[in-house]
Amino acid sequence: MSDYVRQHPLLVVIEGLRSAPSYIGIAFIFSFTAGSAMNQFVLFFIGALFFLLLLNLAFAAVNWMFFYYRYENGYMHIRHGIIFKKERSIKRERIQSINVYTNIVQRAVGLATLQIKTAGTEETEVNLRALTLTEIDAIRSSLKGVSTEEGDAIEEPASVRKLEGRDLWLAGATSGRFLILFSVIAFIGSQLFAYLPGTVFDMLIDEVTSIPLDTIAMLLVALLVLSYILSVVVFVVQYYGFRIERYDDRLELRWGVIKQNHITVGLHRIQALSVQEGLIRQPLGLCTLLMEVAGGDSEGGQEQVSMLLPLIRTEEVAGLLSEVLPEYGLPDTYEPLPERARIRYLIRALVPTLAVSFIIWQLLADNGQPYGFLVLALLIPAAVLGLSRHSNGGSSVDGTQLTLRFRDINRYHVLIKRRHAQSMTVTANPLQRYKTLRTLNVPVLSSPLAKIFDLKDIDSQEAQRIWCWYSQRSRCKGRQDS
């Protein structure tokens, strides 16, 4: 292609209506200036909303008219600006990923969004929101240096993994997102209560307080069940058709129904892998695979681009890694935390819980509640959590890979290649030095900020061994404890 072209004209409508929901609140507030009469309120509301939509459509039309793109010979050229013109050229070697997104509106008119991620600190992202799928394929092929001539061999993935059927529903059922309905109700309530007259608000409070407690309890249970069912359905819709494809130099991930995502992750961008075992999934032998990616994705959300596989059986992780990411592997054994570190994990779990329990106890006592001491029962799960964090902590060094195992609420196995560790820090406070314990910190490049993994209270000799592995010294002696 030699000439600059605009995106599809429907971009004006798509961009003009994309922010329409945010104008409803503005029009609602503006309509109060019409007075208290209902007919005036409705008239001003419709007029304000219509004016804001026209203004946004006009702004989108001007932006569309002055935005051009061109691609050729491994380059992507962008020209835009109304008063201040700006031109930008992106060459193939600087491109981190090329991603494609489509929502329901775009699919209805045969369009999609093309996102190009580049290396750098400013303007690392280009979004073309109204391109045909044929145009997107041509741009991807040009920027990847792949010929699109008929008869040329189509690149096939080395391996493919899918999440479908029963496993997809199981992933939704164990995702832990059961409060989604309550979140929606709380958001709507927070938006409406600010505009409700005081008399209406008082009337609602009186109506709620007049409902019997058993009816309220049954209503809450019903809402909880409904919220759980809704969260499962939302999860299935969000990740429907999840598919991983491994190529020589990249992974390609596809998923979604309402919003279809096609994300490309270069293997050089993967800085670490995490095996996450949640409280619900761990007893069932299930887990989630996550990845830390340098130069994350804002259009799909950092949470989404870091998702390697929403659900997999723990016993199948090693096999999946050997197929999709053979550069990584789960260790057979870990070096556990020393027994003398157990008391430190208990203290870290019990002291904050004890402080909060005493505060709640005191507040209840001030309000005449005689059973406030029952909050001390929170110390039991806190102690269990502290013991679990100690027993699950461990480390392993195998070749060029460091694996850290730890627990916050969920349990994690973090797999880090030596070349991807930005640095390594071994620290010790006076109490740790007395017990010959150390804290290990390993940051990796992620987006938008570096991700730091740490393992507290490991044995000093194990910390020294890991530090020697990272520094690649054949002989290294630790400092003498003071």
Secondary structure, 3 states (H helix, E strand, C coil): CCCCECCCCCHHHHHHHHCHHHHHHHHHHHHHHHCCCHHHHHHHHHHHHHHHHHHHHHHHHHHHHCCEEEEECCEEEEEECCCCCEEEEEEHHHEEEEEEEECHHHHHCCEEEEEEEECCCCCCEEEEEEEEHHHHHHHHHHHHCCCCCCCCCCCCCCEEEEECHHHHHHHHHCCCCCCHHHHHHHHHHHHHHCCCCHHHHHHHHHHHHCCCHHHHHHHHHHHHHHHHHHHHHHHHHHHCCEEEEECCCEEEEEECCCCEEEEEEEHHHEEEEEEEECCCCHHHCEEEEEEEECCCCCCCCHHHHCEEEEEEEHHHHHHHHHHHCCCCCCCCCCEECCHHHHHHHHHHHHHHHHHHHHHHHHHHHHCCCCCHHHHHHHHHHHHHHHHHHHHHCEEEEECCEEEEEEECCCEEEEEEEHHHECCCEEECCHHHHHCCEEEEEEEECCCCCCEEEEEEEEEHHHHHHHHHHHHCCCCCCCCCCC
